Amino acid sequence: MAEPRLPLARIVSPLSVAVIGASDDVGKFGGRVIHYLIKHGYSGRLLPINPNRASIRGLPAFPGIGAAGPVPGGIDVAILAVPVAHLLRQVEDCAAAGVGACIIITGKLADAGPEGAALEAQILAVARAAGMRLVGPNCLGIFNMTDRAMLSSSLVLEAEQVKAGGIGMVSQSGALMGTLVSIGLHHGAGFSRCISVGNQADLELCDVLDFLIEDAATRVIALYIEGLKDPARFAPLLRRARAAGKPVLCVKAGRSAAGAQAARSHTASLAGSYAAFAALCRAEGAVLCEDPAIMVQAADALDRLPRLPGPGLGLAVIASSGGSTVTTADMLPAAGLRLAEMSEATRAELRRWMPESHVHLPLDTGSFDDGTSEEGLAACVRAFLKDPDIGAVAVPMTTQPAMAARAALFPGLCREGGRPILFVMTAAEVGNGARDALREADFPFFDRVSDALGVLRALEAEAEGRNRAALPPPARPAGIGRPPPLPEGALTEAEAKALAAAYGIPVTRGVLARSAEEAVLAAEAIGYPVVLKGVSRAVVHKSDLGLVKLNLADAKALRAAYAALPDLPLDGVLVQEMARGEAELILGARWEPGFGPMVLVGAGGVLVELLRDVQLMPAPLRPADAEAMLRRLAVWPVLEGVRGRPALDVAAAVEALTRLSWLAADLGPRLVEMDLNPLLLRARGQGAVAVDARATIGGEQP
């Protein structure tokens, strides 16, 4: 590949732009591109290319890119909006003319099947041989609000003004990017650069993320991702963004797709590529959103509001409508949020304005002694913003007199208090005056309570990421050596347990036997009761085939169980101690291509895939990471002890999970997958033990 003619910064902010397929007709792609460049104030040199016109929009037009030169400094960017049949020739002409980069709006290439993919490969080869960069194809180009360079045909640019601000966006969907910018503009958000990468034939999402991290105009980064061309680049970039103080928010398409095919382990079926992506985002402090609209509103909040002082703080809800405050409070648990608990100082301030009986959250200012007043409202909000348990304030405003004046109170209070205020204008068109007042004050607002709570959850995730970034790196637990020699392929249970034991993970005692008499001798050495298991590298779920016999109390029961084993080719039987516990967990590990080693913990046992109560994180872990994973499980209350049940040995589970994470990190790509299921958890102080294990080892050396 030849040395690139232009850096990405110059492609985003070009000094000269040629529009191939330019037209006076704004109904055509090329017509809209040149129209939007002029409309939004592009200040560089603009070169319309059209063989059938002498001028376009008052500018001299050229029959081809080669006829436009020589241009002082060369042509930085050519925007191609031409039929696919003419695309290769136009790209060849751009390469020959010394163009720095092509933005290819034309689609139906690799996105349309093998024939299109072959053409895309040809175009890429031409560009690389010349050092010419490509954005797209199948994209909608670049919105550079900072420098007023709208290199796109997107209809969002019909807006009279496209506000500059701190949100940088990368999207693999051009149409969705335009929609998100439109949503942001409605709420008064401002953008720095928004770049649609389309098929990522050359410049890809990680290249643009790299650029935005260094871009002085960008303060918050939003990503719409369908697929990463080089996943290994993603985590280091997220770390750099966090170090630069720039939050990264992501929406990843395809989370509902089956992440794993039929596999040898529960871990493989539960830890698919989306789950691994989500775990990576959590580990590196990126905020993963489900709804693209929430992502852009959260990015706006992170750009224009103070950030949450830390995770885990409560919310204060205040408004002059009891109905809106109560329904907002009712929605908090489903959003993973909670009402704050007011301090005595806050309660004392509220008592100045209302009866003691109404001093509670959510707060209805209609209960003020003299009715809702701006003075009382401001005093209560100021008290909330000083309260140590209140991280943010939500204001769900309903229809009322003087809505615009009332709304105008909150920007100043928010900036004074240094914590986010989420103002929700629930009154549809009637509330447009309030929205206009907040736009004038450069302050975010929301149209629905659910949107505000979704954004608040994203702010919480950003604060969690900040906390995690401040932690020291994981430290290797004492007593761990290096993995023992391992055969390639599926391990037997005994081999998998030996691997776990080498890392200090407790496993049940067991002996491999090849006859009923050997099994009896083994049981007598271990001590009754025992478990009998048929051993076969070819069998994944032993219990499904009747290969597990539990709670065998004596030699007679053991011989009978041995005789009852199904007639299958076995490598022997495993006789092991009969262990008991108060709860079952699954611990798992696997290598996720592109993302590295991952560990999993969840509710275990035979129903693990039905319950799907699991958490996933990249390895290795700190003990605090392992405990946080356990706390996020739905089964966590059982581990704490509920309804008279004993509290369980969470510390033992944390230790086992941490050690498994180092096993996964050490083996790297050799560890295809591993399950410890179940790990029996006993009462606090009594430990844990893995009673079953399976693993698959690949051929690649660590």
C-alpha positions as a printed Julia matrix, in Angstrom:
702×3 Matrix{Float64}:
   0.0     0.0     0.0
   1.33    3.45   -0.9
   1.82    6.07    1.81
  -1.56    7.77    2.49
  -1.88   11.12    0.77
  -3.91   12.67    3.59
  -4.37   12.15    7.34
  -7.92   11.58    8.54
  -8.05   15.04   10.12
  -7.61   16.61    6.68
 -10.27   14.31    5.18
 -12.74   15.46    7.83
 -11.73   19.12    7.33
 -10.79   19.34    3.64
  -9.51   22.49    1.99
 -10.99   21.44   -1.35
 -13.9    19.18   -2.29
 -14.91   17.78   -5.66
 -18.5    16.53   -6.0
 -18.68   13.86   -8.71
 -22.23   13.6    -9.96
 -22.99   17.2    -8.91
 -26.36   18.57   -9.96
 -28.69   21.54   -9.5
 -31.44   19.02   -8.72
 -31.64   18.51   -4.94
 -33.71   15.41   -5.62
 -30.47   13.68   -6.63
 -27.69   12.58   -4.3
 -25.1    14.77   -6.0
 -27.46   17.71   -6.0
 -28.04   17.47   -2.29
 -24.32   17.14   -1.51
 -23.41   20.4    -3.22
 -26.55   22.12   -1.9
 -25.72   21.24    1.73
 -22.06   22.24    1.38
 -23.14   25.7     0.21
 -26.1    26.0     2.59
 -24.1    25.27    5.73
 -21.2    27.52    4.88
 -18.36   25.36    3.58
 -15.45   27.79    3.16
 -13.03   25.69    1.08
 -12.81   25.34   -2.69
 -15.8    23.53   -4.19
 -15.49   21.74   -7.54
 -18.69   20.36   -9.17
 -17.99   17.49  -11.59
 -20.61   16.93  -14.3
 -19.82   16.31  -18.0
 -23.15   17.79  -19.11
 -23.13   21.15  -17.34
 -20.95   24.26  -17.63
 -21.94   25.51  -14.18
 -23.79   24.26  -11.12
 -25.11   26.48   -8.35
 -23.17   29.38   -9.86
 -19.87   27.49   -9.74
 -17.9    26.42  -12.84
 -18.45   22.71  -13.48
 -15.87   20.32  -14.92
 -16.45   17.31  -17.18
 -14.16   15.07  -15.12
 -11.93   15.12  -12.07
  -8.85   15.34  -14.25
 -10.15   18.49  -15.91
 -10.56   20.31  -12.6
  -6.84   20.75  -11.96
  -4.29   21.7   -11.31
  -5.76   22.8    -7.96
  -3.37   24.55   -5.57
  -2.57   22.01   -2.89
  -4.43   19.3    -4.81
  -7.97   18.02   -4.31
  -8.4    16.79   -0.75
 -11.71   14.96   -1.02
 -13.94   13.75   -3.84
 -17.52   12.8    -3.0
 -18.87   10.14   -5.34
 -22.62    9.79   -5.81
 -22.65    7.91   -9.13
 -24.29    4.71  -10.41
 -22.37    1.61   -9.37
 -21.58    0.78  -13.03
 -19.47    3.96  -13.31
 -17.86    3.81   -9.87
 -14.61    1.98  -10.64
 -13.74    4.32  -13.51
 -14.41    7.37  -11.36
 -12.24    6.03   -8.55
  -9.45    5.31  -11.05
  -9.74    8.88  -12.33
  -9.56   10.25   -8.76
  -6.47    8.17   -8.05
  -4.81    9.43  -11.22
  -5.71   13.05  -10.41
  -4.03   12.86   -7.0
  -7.2    13.1    -4.91
  -6.47   12.52   -1.23
  -9.63   10.62   -0.33
 -12.94    9.51   -1.8
 -16.19    9.51    0.13
 -18.27    6.9    -1.67
 -22.0     7.31   -1.12
 -22.74    4.71   -3.81
 -23.97    1.42   -2.33
 -24.69   -2.1    -3.56
 -21.11   -3.31   -3.29
 -19.98   -5.76   -0.59
 -23.36   -5.13    1.06
 -25.11   -6.59   -2.01
 -23.38   -9.94   -2.55
 -20.3   -11.54   -4.14
 -20.35   -9.5    -7.37
 -20.5    -6.26   -5.43
 -17.8    -7.49   -3.03
 -15.5    -8.19   -5.99
 -16.02   -4.66   -7.31
 -15.38   -3.22   -3.87
 -12.11   -5.16   -3.69
 -11.07   -3.71   -7.07
 -11.83   -0.18   -5.91
  -9.88   -0.71   -2.71
  -6.87   -2.05   -4.64
  -6.86    1.03   -6.88
  -7.07    3.36   -3.88
  -4.36    1.62   -1.89
  -1.95    1.52   -4.81
  -2.27    5.31   -5.02
  -2.32    6.05   -1.28
  -5.85    7.4    -1.64
  -8.11    6.8     1.36
 -11.74    5.67    1.12
 -14.72    6.47    3.35
 -17.46    3.93    2.64
 -18.71    2.78    0.22
 -22.41    2.59    1.1
 -22.16    5.5     3.51
 -23.64    8.97    3.91
 -20.34   10.71    4.42
 -19.25   13.21    7.03
 -20.96   15.99    8.97
 -18.23   18.32   10.25
 -20.21   20.82   12.3
 -17.08   22.33   13.83
 -15.71   23.52   10.47
 -19.05   23.73    8.6
 -18.02   21.02    6.12
 -21.11   18.91    5.4
 -19.73   16.18    3.13
 -23.02   14.3     2.85
 -26.36   13.96    1.13
 -28.27   13.19    4.34
 -31.66   14.86    4.63
 -30.94   15.82    8.24
 -28.95   18.67    6.67
 -32.25   20.24    5.61
 -32.19   21.73    9.12
 -31.68   25.47    9.0
 -28.83   25.23   11.47
 -26.73   22.26   12.51
 -25.34   23.1    15.92
 -21.66   22.59   16.68
 -20.87   20.99   20.03
 -18.91   18.25   21.74
 -20.49   14.99   20.51
 -18.42   13.03   18.01
 -20.18   10.12   16.31
 -19.13    7.15   14.19
 -21.8     5.01   12.57
 -21.88    2.09   10.21
 -25.37    3.2     9.19
 -25.61    6.54    7.43
 -29.39    6.81    7.71
 -29.33    6.03   11.42
 -26.57    8.59   11.96
 -28.72   11.24   10.31
 -31.68   10.26   12.47
 -29.61   10.45   15.66
 -28.28   13.87   14.72
 -31.87   14.99   14.1
 -32.9    13.71   17.55
 -29.96   15.49   19.1
 -30.75   18.77   17.34
 -34.35   18.6    18.57
 -33.01   18.48   22.13
 -30.49   21.27   21.55
 -27.42   18.99   21.35
 -24.31   20.0    19.45
 -21.96   17.8    17.43
 -18.3    18.04   16.5
 -17.84   15.48   13.7
 -20.19   12.69   12.64
 -18.72   10.11   10.29
 -20.56    7.34    8.47
 -18.14    4.52    7.59
 -20.54    2.24    5.69
 -18.84   -0.94    4.47
 -15.47    0.07    6.02
 -13.59   -0.98    2.89
 -10.62    1.15    3.97
 -11.12    3.6     6.83
 -12.92    1.73    9.58
 -14.68    2.54   12.8
 -11.57    2.14   14.95
  -9.65    4.57   12.72
 -12.31    7.2    13.31
 -12.51    6.44   17.04
  -8.74    6.96   17.2
  -9.17   10.34   15.47
 -12.01   11.47   17.77
 -10.0    10.63   20.89
  -7.35   13.11   19.72
  -9.83   15.66   18.31
  -9.92   18.79   20.47
 -13.49   19.61   19.41
 -14.87   16.26   20.61
 -15.72   15.77   24.3
 -18.01   12.69   24.14
 -18.0     9.85   21.58
 -21.02    7.86   20.35
 -20.63    4.69   18.27
 -23.15    2.67   16.28
 -21.42   -0.65   15.58
 -22.51   -3.53   13.38
 -19.13   -5.26   13.24
 -15.51   -4.48   14.1
 -12.96   -5.21   11.39
 -10.14   -5.45   13.93
 -11.67   -6.13   17.38
  -8.25   -6.3    19.05
  -7.86   -2.53   18.51
 -11.09   -1.68   20.31
 -10.19   -2.2    23.98
  -6.93   -0.18   23.84
  -8.82    2.67   22.18
 -11.48    2.62   24.9
  -8.71    2.84   27.49
  -7.19    5.82   25.69
 -10.56    7.55   25.53
 -11.06    7.05   29.25
  -7.57    8.38   29.97
  -8.39   11.43   27.83
 -11.57   12.03   29.87
 -13.85   11.33   26.89
 -16.8     9.03   27.63
 -17.57    6.48   24.91
 -21.15    5.28   24.37
 -21.97    2.34   22.1
 -24.92    0.66   20.49
 -23.98   -2.76   19.12
 -26.3    -4.29   16.55
 -26.96   -8.02   16.58
 -27.32   -8.64   20.3
 -30.31  -10.88   19.68
 -28.42  -13.11   17.22
 -27.34  -16.51   18.49
 -23.84  -15.83   19.77
 -22.78  -19.45   19.89
 -23.62  -22.65   18.07
 -24.02  -26.02   19.76
 -20.87  -26.36   21.83
 -19.16  -28.58   24.32
 -19.77  -26.28   27.25
 -22.47  -24.15   28.82
 -19.99  -21.27   28.78
 -19.73  -21.36   25.0
 -23.49  -21.15   24.58
 -23.89  -18.37   27.15
 -20.83  -16.23   26.29
 -21.42  -15.34   22.67
 -19.78  -12.5    20.81
 -22.33   -9.86   21.91
 -21.96  -10.9    25.55
 -18.18  -10.65   25.16
 -18.52   -7.2    23.57
 -20.74   -6.04   26.44
 -18.3    -7.4    29.0
 -15.42   -5.63   27.29
 -17.32   -2.33   27.33
 -18.04   -2.68   31.04
 -14.42   -3.57   31.8
 -13.04   -0.63   29.83
 -15.56    1.94   31.05
 -17.58    2.36   27.85
 -21.35    2.8    28.19
 -23.35    0.2    26.27
 -26.88    1.32   25.32
 -29.71   -0.68   23.79
 -31.55    2.25   22.23
 -29.67    4.52   19.79
 -31.9     7.47   20.74
 -30.97    7.04   24.41
 -27.3     6.88   23.37
 -27.37   10.28   21.68
 -29.36   11.88   24.51
 -26.94   10.42   27.06
 -24.0    11.7    25.02
 -25.64   15.14   25.1
 -26.12   14.92   28.87
 -22.46   13.98   29.32
 -21.48   16.88   27.08
 -23.64   19.61   28.62
 -24.5    18.52   32.16
 -22.25   17.95   35.17
 -21.33   14.28   35.49
 -22.54   12.11   38.34
 -20.13   12.4    41.27
 -20.05    8.61   41.55
 -22.11    5.46   41.0
 -24.78    4.17   43.35
 -26.26    7.5    44.41
 -30.01    8.03   44.59
 -32.36   10.23   42.58
 -34.52   13.08   43.87
 -37.78   13.58   41.97
 -39.5    16.96   42.24
 -42.41   18.57   40.38
 -45.68   20.39   41.01
 -47.71   17.32   40.05
 -48.14   14.48   42.48
 -49.09   12.18   39.64
 -45.91   12.85   37.66
 -43.63   12.49   40.69
 -45.2     9.24   41.87
 -45.26    7.6    38.43
 -41.63    8.63   37.91
 -40.67    7.08   41.24
 -42.55    3.91   40.3
 -40.4     3.57   37.17
 -37.06    3.68   38.99
 -36.67    0.0    39.99
 -37.2    -1.25   36.44
 -34.5     1.2    35.29
 -32.07   -0.09   37.92
 -32.27    3.17   39.87
 -33.47    4.17   43.34
 -34.95    7.11   45.19
 -32.43    8.87   47.39
 -32.6     8.97   51.18
 -32.53   12.61   52.24
 -30.16   13.85   54.92
 -31.48   15.69   57.97
 -30.12   18.97   56.58
 -32.14   18.47   53.38
 -35.28   17.61   55.35
 -34.83   20.73   57.49
 -34.74   22.91   54.38
 -37.88   21.25   52.99
 -39.71   21.83   56.3
 -39.35   25.57   55.69
 -41.72   25.26   52.74
 -44.2    22.48   53.55
 -45.74   20.46   56.38
 -43.63   17.71   57.93
 -46.11   15.13   56.58
 -45.06   16.0    53.01
 -41.31   16.05   53.53
 -40.43   12.95   51.52
 -39.34   11.82   48.1
 -40.75   12.06   45.52
 -41.5    15.7    46.31
 -44.76   17.35   45.18
 -44.24   21.13   45.37
 -48.01   21.53   45.24
 -47.84   20.74   48.96
 -45.89   23.95   49.72
 -47.6    26.06   52.4
 -48.18   28.9    49.94
 -48.34   26.82   46.76
 -45.5    26.19   44.38
 -43.18   29.17   44.3
 -40.01   29.72   42.33
 -38.18   30.65   45.54
 -39.23   27.46   47.33
 -38.58   25.28   44.3
 -35.06   26.69   43.9
 -34.33   26.26   47.63
 -35.39   22.6    47.59
 -33.36   21.85   44.47
 -30.29   23.54   45.99
 -30.67   21.34   49.06
 -30.94   18.24   46.88
 -27.77   19.13   45.01
 -25.82   19.31   48.29
 -27.22   16.07   49.76
 -24.56   13.32   49.93
 -27.0    10.58   48.81
 -28.48   12.49   45.86
 -26.6    12.1    42.61
 -29.15   13.74   40.3
 -32.52   15.49   40.28
 -35.39   14.63   37.92
 -38.06   17.24   37.14
 -41.05   15.74   35.24
 -43.01   18.91   34.36
 -46.68   18.59   33.44
 -49.01   21.28   32.03
 -49.08   24.35   34.27
 -48.95   28.15   34.04
 -45.63   29.86   33.27
 -43.91   26.66   32.1
 -41.17   28.5    30.2
 -40.28   30.72   33.15
 -40.29   27.77   35.52
 -38.1    25.69   33.18
 -35.61   28.56   32.91
 -34.77   28.16   36.62
 -33.03   24.83   36.19
 -29.96   25.55   34.02
 -28.54   27.99   36.56
 -29.35   25.72   39.51
 -27.67   22.77   37.76
 -24.49   24.69   37.0
 -24.4    26.09   40.52
 -24.92   22.69   42.16
 -22.54   20.71   39.96
 -24.81   17.67   39.62
 -27.12   16.73   36.75
 -30.72   17.91   36.62
 -32.84   15.95   34.14
 -35.73   18.14   33.03
 -38.6    16.3    31.36
 -41.17   18.31   29.42
 -44.04   15.82   29.34
 -46.68   18.19   27.93
 -46.14   17.6    24.17
 -46.62   20.72   21.99
 -48.03   22.73   24.9
 -44.57   22.64   26.42
 -42.71   24.02   23.4
 -42.13   27.34   25.15
 -40.3    25.54   27.94
 -38.25   23.61   25.38
 -37.33   26.84   23.61
 -36.26   28.39   26.91
 -33.94   25.49   27.6
 -32.51   25.54   24.07
 -31.81   29.24   24.58
 -30.02   28.4    27.84
 -28.03   25.6    26.11
 -29.51   23.03   28.5
 -30.72   19.49   27.7
 -34.32   18.39   28.12
 -36.28   15.17   27.61
 -39.73   14.51   26.2
 -40.44   11.3    28.13
 -39.63   10.18   31.66
 -38.45    6.8    30.35
 -35.87    8.55   28.17
 -34.57   10.57   31.11
 -34.24    7.45   33.25
 -32.47    5.59   30.44
 -30.03    8.47   30.2
 -29.55    8.51   33.96
 -28.69    4.8    33.85
 -26.09    5.61   31.18
 -24.66    8.36   33.41
 -24.47    5.81   36.2
 -22.58    3.41   33.93
 -20.16    6.2    33.0
 -19.5     6.88   36.68
 -18.92    3.16   37.28
 -16.38    3.22   34.45
 -14.57    6.17   36.05
 -14.38    4.29   39.34
 -13.06    1.15   37.68
 -10.39    3.07   35.77
  -9.0     4.31   39.09
  -8.43    0.77   40.43
  -4.97   -0.85   40.4
  -4.37   -3.58   37.8
  -5.22   -7.2    38.72
  -2.61   -8.94   40.89
  -1.78  -12.62   40.48
  -3.06  -14.69   43.45
  -0.5   -16.46   45.58
   0.27  -20.11   44.95
  -0.42  -20.17   41.2
   2.23  -21.68   39.04
   1.88  -22.28   35.33
  -0.59  -24.56   33.57
   0.41  -28.24   33.43
   0.96  -30.03   30.09
  -2.41  -30.55   28.44
  -3.58  -32.78   25.6
  -5.26  -31.1    22.66
  -9.01  -31.56   22.36
 -11.68  -32.41   24.95
 -10.35  -33.12   28.44
 -11.83  -35.76   30.67
 -13.41  -34.58   33.89
 -10.38  -35.75   35.83
  -8.02  -33.82   33.54
 -10.16  -30.68   33.71
 -10.3   -30.89   37.5
  -6.53  -31.37   37.67
  -6.14  -28.17   35.64
  -8.47  -26.29   38.0
  -6.69  -27.68   41.06
  -3.33  -26.51   39.69
  -4.72  -22.96   40.04
  -5.9   -23.51   43.6
  -9.58  -24.04   42.77
 -11.04  -26.67   45.13
 -12.44  -29.77   43.39
 -13.97  -32.98   44.68
 -11.65  -35.95   45.3
 -12.01  -38.67   42.7
 -10.38  -41.84   41.38
 -10.59  -43.26   37.84
 -11.6   -46.93   37.77
 -12.05  -49.42   34.92
 -14.13  -52.14   36.62
 -16.75  -52.51   39.32
 -14.18  -53.92   41.74
 -11.76  -51.05   41.14
 -14.66  -48.68   41.72
 -15.46  -50.32   45.08
 -11.82  -50.09   46.18
 -11.78  -46.42   45.19
 -14.99  -45.71   47.11
 -13.62  -47.37   50.25
 -10.53  -45.16   50.03
 -12.62  -42.01   49.53
 -15.4   -42.87   51.98
 -19.1   -43.35   51.35
 -21.39  -41.89   50.11
 -19.91  -41.48   46.63
 -20.85  -40.48   43.1
 -20.24  -42.68   40.06
 -19.72  -41.06   36.65
 -19.12  -42.62   33.27
 -16.09  -41.06   31.56
 -16.01  -40.34   27.83
 -14.33  -37.55   25.88
 -17.19  -37.75   23.38
 -19.96  -37.01   25.91
 -20.81  -33.41   26.84
 -23.73  -33.69   29.28
 -23.27  -36.92   31.26
 -26.45  -36.63   33.3
 -28.59  -36.47   30.14
 -27.35  -39.96   29.18
 -27.7   -41.56   32.61
 -23.95  -41.53   33.25
 -24.17  -39.9    36.71
 -25.27  -41.91   39.77
 -25.52  -39.93   43.0
 -25.44  -40.62   46.72
 -24.27  -44.25   46.59
 -24.2   -45.3    50.25
 -22.31  -48.61   50.12
 -20.59  -51.21   47.9
 -23.88  -52.88   46.99
 -25.37  -49.64   45.71
 -22.16  -48.87   43.87
 -22.09  -52.25   42.06
 -25.75  -51.86   41.1
 -25.1   -48.36   39.75
 -22.11  -49.61   37.77
 -24.23  -52.37   36.21
 -26.95  -49.85   35.32
 -24.64  -47.58   33.31
 -25.82  -47.35   29.67
 -24.05  -49.47   27.09
 -21.79  -46.76   25.68
 -18.07  -46.77   24.84
 -16.49  -45.4    28.03
 -12.93  -44.62   29.07
 -13.72  -45.83   32.58
 -15.67  -44.51   35.52
 -14.91  -41.75   37.98
 -15.64  -42.43   41.63
 -15.75  -39.22   43.64
 -16.85  -37.95   47.02
 -20.5   -36.95   47.39
 -20.29  -33.22   48.09
 -23.11  -30.99   49.28
 -23.69  -27.26   49.35
 -26.33  -24.6    49.83
 -26.26  -23.19   46.27
 -24.93  -24.06   42.83
 -22.92  -21.7    40.65
 -21.36  -22.1    37.25
 -17.85  -20.77   36.65
 -16.67  -20.68   33.07
 -13.85  -19.45   30.89
 -13.25  -19.21   27.17
 -11.19  -17.48   24.51
 -13.28  -15.03   22.5
 -11.6   -14.27   19.14
 -10.82  -10.57   18.92
 -11.6    -9.91   22.57
  -9.32  -12.37   24.38
  -9.9   -14.45   27.52
 -13.3   -14.17   29.22
 -14.67  -15.57   32.47
 -18.26  -16.21   33.41
 -20.2   -16.76   36.61
 -23.88  -17.52   37.05
 -26.59  -19.58   38.63
 -25.41  -23.14   37.99
 -26.71  -26.68   37.81
 -28.67  -28.44   35.1
 -30.91  -25.42   34.43
 -28.07  -22.99   33.72
 -28.98  -22.39   30.06
 -32.66  -22.03   30.9
 -32.07  -19.5    33.69
 -29.31  -17.6    31.82
 -28.48  -15.7    34.99
 -24.83  -15.03   34.14
 -22.21  -12.3    34.16
 -19.16  -12.11   31.89
 -15.9   -10.16   32.18
 -12.49  -10.12   30.48
  -9.73  -11.96   32.32
  -7.82  -11.6    34.55
  -9.97  -10.23   37.38
  -9.38   -8.35   40.58
 -11.24   -9.88   43.56
 -13.42   -6.74   43.56
 -14.38   -7.46   39.94
 -15.35  -11.02   40.82
 -17.5    -9.86   43.73
 -19.19   -7.23   41.54
 -20.07   -9.94   39.01
 -21.67  -12.02   41.75
 -23.62   -9.03   43.05
 -25.14   -8.44   39.61
 -26.63  -11.95   39.5
 -30.35  -12.39   40.1
 -29.39  -15.18   42.52
 -27.31  -12.79   44.67
 -29.96  -12.53   47.46
 -29.66  -16.31   47.9
 -25.91  -15.94   48.37
 -26.46  -13.22   50.98
 -28.96  -15.4    52.84
 -32.73  -14.93   52.56
 -35.81  -16.21   54.42
 -33.84  -17.87   57.15
 -31.22  -19.44   54.86
 -27.58  -19.03   55.91
 -25.31  -16.48   54.26
 -23.02  -18.37   51.89
 -19.27  -18.32   51.41
 -19.1   -15.54   48.83
 -15.4   -15.07   49.57
 -14.73  -18.64   48.43
 -16.65  -18.04   45.19
 -14.7   -14.81   44.62
 -11.42  -16.65   45.16
 -12.36  -19.48   42.78
 -13.54  -17.07   40.07
 -10.41  -14.91   40.39
  -8.15  -17.96   40.09
 -10.11  -19.24   37.08
  -9.6   -15.86   35.43
  -5.83  -16.25   35.74
  -6.07  -19.76   34.32
  -7.88  -18.27   31.31
  -5.36  -15.46   30.96
  -2.4   -17.85   31.14
  -3.76  -20.34   28.62
  -4.91  -17.6    26.25
  -6.15  -18.93   22.89
  -5.37  -22.52   23.9
  -8.37  -22.52   26.24
 -11.26  -22.88   23.84
 -13.74  -23.23   26.73
 -14.03  -24.52   30.29
 -16.89  -25.13   32.73
 -16.89  -25.74   36.45
 -20.55  -26.62   36.94
 -21.72  -26.84   39.53
 -19.47  -25.1    42.0
 -21.18  -25.94   45.3
 -21.21  -22.99   47.65
 -21.44  -23.74   51.35
 -22.31  -21.61   54.36
 -20.04  -18.66   55.1
 -16.59  -19.79   56.17
 -17.1   -23.38   54.9
 -15.75  -22.89   51.36
 -16.8   -24.07   47.93
 -15.99  -27.06   45.74
 -16.34  -27.82   42.03
 -18.03  -31.19   41.56
 -17.9   -31.34   37.76
 -15.6   -29.87   35.12
 -15.1   -29.99   31.39
 -12.7   -28.2    29.09
 -11.55  -28.11   25.47
  -7.94  -27.28   24.64
  -6.87  -25.9    21.27
  -3.57  -26.39   19.52
  -2.3   -22.81   19.66
   0.45  -22.3    22.23
   0.09  -19.45   24.73
